């Protein structure tokens, strides 16, 4: 069963390799979806796949890449369809 979530990550998450590291982790977890920078300095990701894998990505996002400083991760369900596989950076 496809489990799809949108994540908005706040903190020092742009210019620190966060999107590439998120892509690597999501691909490791066999998730579909994408990650992108937002104009306000946050990062948005949409991921779909196995419920446990999506939960594992959420836990990873709370820590982030080594140079990042994550202040918060807001998660909510989404009905996004046709997510790219493999997971991509936008």
N, C-alpha and C positions, 0 to 999 in steps of 0.2 A: 504494500500500500504506500502510495506517494504521500510524503509528509513535507509540506512546504512552509517555510518561514521567511519573513523579512527581518533583517537585523540593521539597526542604526547604531553605529559605534562612535562614541565621542571621546575626545582626548587628543593626545598628540599622535594622530594616526595617518597623517599625510606627509609624504616626503621621507618616510622611514621604512619603506619596503613592505608596508602593511598589506597592500593589495596583492602583491606577488606571493607573499607568505600565506595569505588567506587562500589564494588559488591553489597553492601547493597542498595545503591541509585538506581543502575540500576535495581535490582530486585523490589524495590518499584515502579519503573516506568514501570515494566513489559517488560523490554528490554531483547533481546537475545544478546549473545556476550561473550567477555572475556577481562581481563586486565592482564598485566604482566609487570615485571621490565625489563628494557633494560640494557645492560652491561655498558652504558655510564652514568647511573644515572637517566635517564628519565623513564617515565612510558608510555606504549602504551596501548590503549584500542580500541576495535572495538565493536560498538554497533549498533543493528538494531531493528527497530520497528516503532511505530507511530512517525511521523515527530515531533510533539510537545514534545513527551517524549524524543526523541534524543536531541532536542534543550534544554530541561530542564537538561539533563545530562551534556551537554556542559557548561551551566551556572554553574552547581554545580562544575564541574572540575576546573573552573576558581577560585573557592574559596578553594576547596579541604577539606581534613579532618582537624580536629582542630589543630593537631601538624604540619601540612604541611605548606610550603611556596611555592605557585605556582607563577612562574615567567612568564610563557606563556603556552598557549594551541594552538597547531597547529591542525587544523581540515581540513580534506579533504574527499571527497566521496571515497567509496571503493566498489568493487564488491564482497566482501566476501560472500561466500555461506555457508549454513549449520551451521550457528552460534549456539553454544550451548544455550539451554534454560533449566533451568534458567541460567542467566549470571554467569560466573565462573572466578575464579582466576587461572592463569596459572603459 
